[in-house]
């Protein structure tokens, strides 16, 4: 029997998720400016490059917007809600896959 070991979440994805969770909790309000890469990196104990990738991931999802003044949380609550639902659906799918593996 072969091993079924999957490592599908990169460090930058985990960091992007943590930033998103903080947005959901209101630590970074809709329309608020995000800290710099350096500040995020210091706080997270990560490299600025990893932070850049995490922010870019959130930007591609529409959660973060880039302006000349820096990166901001989107003001569009519908975008946040849609991303939250996609995230929860992916977690549910992972849960169902894990449940199937243990036979319950």
C-alpha positions as CSV (number, residue, x, y, z in Angstrom):
1,X,0.0,0.0,0.0
2,X,1.4,3.4,-0.9
3,X,1.5,6.3,1.5
4,X,-1.1,9.1,1.0
5,X,0.8,12.1,2.3
6,X,-0.2,15.4,0.8
7,X,1.4,18.7,1.6
8,X,-0.6,21.1,-0.4
9,X,-0.6,24.3,1.6
10,X,2.5,26.4,1.2
11,X,3.8,28.8,3.9
12,X,2.6,31.8,2.0
13,X,-0.9,30.3,1.7
14,X,-1.0,29.8,5.5
15,X,0.1,33.4,6.0
16,X,-2.5,34.6,3.5
17,X,-5.1,32.6,5.4
18,X,-4.0,34.1,8.7
19,X,-4.2,37.6,7.2
20,X,-7.7,36.8,5.9
21,X,-8.8,35.5,9.3
22,X,-7.6,38.8,10.8
23,X,-9.7,40.6,8.3
24,X,-12.7,38.5,9.2
25,X,-12.2,39.2,12.9
26,X,-12.0,43.0,12.2
27,X,-8.3,43.4,13.0
28,X,-7.9,44.8,9.5
29,X,-11.2,46.6,8.7
30,X,-12.7,46.9,5.2
31,X,-10.8,49.7,3.4
32,X,-8.0,49.7,5.9
33,X,-4.4,50.0,4.9
34,X,-2.3,46.9,5.6
35,X,1.1,46.9,7.4
36,X,4.2,46.9,5.2
37,X,5.8,43.6,4.1
38,X,8.6,44.3,6.7
39,X,6.1,44.8,9.5
40,X,4.1,41.7,8.6
41,X,7.3,39.7,8.3
42,X,8.5,40.7,11.7
43,X,5.2,40.0,13.3
44,X,4.8,36.6,11.6
45,X,8.4,35.5,11.9
46,X,8.5,35.1,8.2
47,X,10.5,36.6,5.3
48,X,9.3,39.7,3.4
49,X,9.2,37.5,0.2
50,X,6.7,35.1,1.8
51,X,4.6,38.0,2.9
52,X,4.7,39.4,-0.6
53,X,3.5,36.1,-2.0
54,X,0.7,36.0,0.6
55,X,-0.5,39.5,-0.2
56,X,-0.3,38.7,-3.9
57,X,-2.5,35.7,-3.3
58,X,-5.1,37.8,-1.5
59,X,-4.9,40.5,-4.2
60,X,-5.6,37.8,-6.9
61,X,-8.7,36.9,-4.9
62,X,-9.9,40.5,-4.7
63,X,-9.5,40.7,-0.9
64,X,-6.6,43.1,-1.1
65,X,-6.2,46.0,-3.4
66,X,-2.9,47.8,-4.4
67,X,-2.7,51.5,-4.7
68,X,0.1,54.0,-4.8
69,X,-0.2,54.4,-1.0
70,X,0.2,50.7,-0.3
71,X,-2.1,47.6,0.1
72,X,-5.6,48.0,1.4
73,X,-8.3,45.6,2.4
74,X,-11.1,45.8,-0.2
75,X,-14.1,47.9,0.8
76,X,-16.4,45.4,-1.0
77,X,-18.0,43.2,1.7
78,X,-19.4,40.9,-1.0
79,X,-15.9,40.0,-2.1
80,X,-14.9,39.1,1.4
81,X,-18.0,37.0,1.9
82,X,-17.5,35.2,-1.4
83,X,-13.9,34.4,-0.6
84,X,-14.9,33.2,2.9
85,X,-17.5,30.9,1.3
86,X,-14.9,29.5,-1.1
87,X,-12.4,29.0,1.8
88,X,-15.0,27.2,3.9
89,X,-16.0,25.0,1.0
90,X,-12.4,23.9,0.5
91,X,-12.0,23.1,4.2
92,X,-15.3,21.1,4.1
93,X,-13.9,19.1,1.1
94,X,-10.7,18.4,3.0
95,X,-12.7,17.3,6.0
96,X,-14.8,14.9,3.8
97,X,-11.7,13.5,2.2
98,X,-10.1,12.9,5.7
99,X,-13.3,11.3,6.9
100,X,-13.4,8.9,4.0
101,X,-9.8,7.9,4.7
102,X,-10.7,6.8,8.2
103,X,-13.8,5.0,7.2
104,X,-16.5,6.9,9.0
